[in-house]
Amino acid sequence: MNQEKFLCSETGVKVYLKPEYHPDLKGTDLSHPDFVRKARELFSDKHGKVKGLLRICSENSEDAQTWMHFSPLLSMSPQRKGNWLEAFLEESTKRKTKQDLVRTLRHAKLLFWRGKKAEPIYKSPPNLGCPEGNTEVDLTILAEKVIIFVEAKYRSEISMHTTHCPNRDQIIRNIDVGTYYAWNEGLDFYFILITSSNCMKSREILRRYSDDPQTIVDRVPHRADIPNKIGQIADNMGSMTWNILPRIGKKRVLREI
């Protein structure tokens, strides 16, 4: 590896000087508006010698992983994209995807890093009880009657709290914000967590919520509508690890052949 292509942070993490130098970004569409917007986020003064470099260029970037695995779907044929997304949901939720959803996946939109600064905007319910900014979702998959939030974690666990809510972890925040947005738009809501294979704590927390949905109800006391749909929320939650994603594509290619 030519060291002129990256700098090492004080903790020894490589940060590539340009997106095209990053092995996981090489060959992807770096001109897409969603990528360009995300690439404006730079490391700050507190990161020392990598200050000013693109955060997505870190070798630990979950955003780079998200773009590498999912941006190819933007140029797939509708049929192939629909097949891939069907397999993605089935692998994540461990159940067969409903046929009415399958029919719409081929025309689904993939929206990267939306919700905070780029539309659609994902706001917290007004009666949350603590201040919270808009939520940025790593990937939104928007079909005709369904919205899917994909939370990506790479080499790190989910956050267990927000600035002003000590018991509000990332999964609960996504469920709360996601259902609030989805149901107001007349959409069903899905939540999928992608982690590194060693991030067992994050997957265990999600499993606890899906196995005992009452825990979700207890964490969002400000939402009187949640108990009526808690079974649906639990059914529409899932997780997978990054190493499984390439296999999904291979399975679908074989099926199409």
Residue, then its C-alpha position, 0 to 999 in steps of 0.5 A: m500500500n502506498q502511504e501517500k494514499f492515506l494518513c494514520s490517525e493517532t489510534g492507528v486507523k487509516v484515513y484515505l486522502k480521497p474516496e477513490y483510494h478507499p478499497d471499499l469505495k473504489g469502483t462505486d459511483l462517487s458522483h451520486p448526490d447522496f455520496v457527495r453530501k456525505a463526503r462533506e463531513l470532515f474530521s475535526d480538530k480533535h482528530g489531530k493529523v487527520k483533521g480535514l479529511l473525509r470521515i467516509c474515507s476512514e477504514n472503520s467507516e460504516d458509511a463506506q460499508t453502506w455505500m459499497h454494499f447498497s449503492p450498486l442497487l441504484s443501477m440494477s434492473p428493477q427485477r434484479k433489485g427487487n429480488w435482491l431486496e426480497a432476499f435481504l429482508e428474508e435473511s434479516t427477518k428470518r421469514k418469508t416476505k409478504q407477496d404484496l411487498v415483494r411486488t413493490l420492491r423492484h420500484a423501491k427507492l434507496l435513499f442514503w443518509r436522509g432524515k437530518k438535513a436531507e428529505p425526507i426529514y425524520k423528526s421525533p414525536p413532539n411529546l418525547g419529553c426530552p430535546e432531540g434533533n432530527t434522526e439521520v438514517d443510514l439507508t432508507i428503502l422506500a417502497e409503495k406501502v413500506i418504509i425500511f430503516v437500515e441502521a449500519k454499525y461497523r466495528s462498533e456497537i449501537s449507541m446506548h443513549t442520546t445527549h438528553c435521554p440516557n435510556r434511549d438507545q439507537i434501536i429504540r430511537n429508530i423504532d420511535v422516529g420511524t413508526y412516527y414518520a411511517w404511520n403518519e404517511g400510511l406506511d408499514f415500518y421495518f427496521i434492519l440492523i447491520t453489524s460486524s460479526n463481533c458486535m454481539k451486544s447490539r444484536e442481543i439488544l435487538r433480539r431482546y426487543s423482538d422476543d419481548p415487545q413489551t420492552i419496546v412499549d416500556r421504553v416509549p411511554h409517550r407513544a399511546d399508539i405503539p401497544n396496538k401495533i407492537g406485534q407488527i413492529a416485532d415481526n418487522m425487525g431483523s438483523m444481519t452481519w456485513n459478511i452475509l451481504p455478498r452472499i445475497g447477491k450471489k444467491r440471486v444471480l444464481r436464481e436468475i440464471 
